[in-house]
Amino acid sequence: MKLGFALIGGILLMVVLGLALELGGIAWYSFLEPKRENAKRKVFENTESYIAGSEADLGKMYGEYMKGDVSTKGIISEQIKMRYPNLEASKLQNNNLANFLTNVRGY
């Protein structure tokens, strides 16, 4: 009889310990994963291909901005602010685009 209770108690203890470890793993993952993804995003935003692609896209928007009327310029400005909130103007090779980005953002 005592052996049966000990066996049931041991199994129950292993189940509880397994659940506790699983919950700890989930908590640890939810703590670290956003930081890991943020680091990946920062690395990606500093790659040459991302900057070159952003610069090409910004060049197209600049051309449309220069041709547009006041309402079109406002719409394009808002698109640029939403699309490139973290793009550093200093990384752009075209100084006109860097100045344009800085002016559109207002800083």
Secondary structure, DSSP 8 states (H G I E B T S, - for coil): -HHHHHHHHHHHHHHHHHHHHHHHHHHHHHHHHHHHHHHHHHHHHTSHHHHHHHHHHHHHHHHHHHHS-HHHHHHHHHHHHHH-SS--GGG-S-HHHHHHHHHHHT-
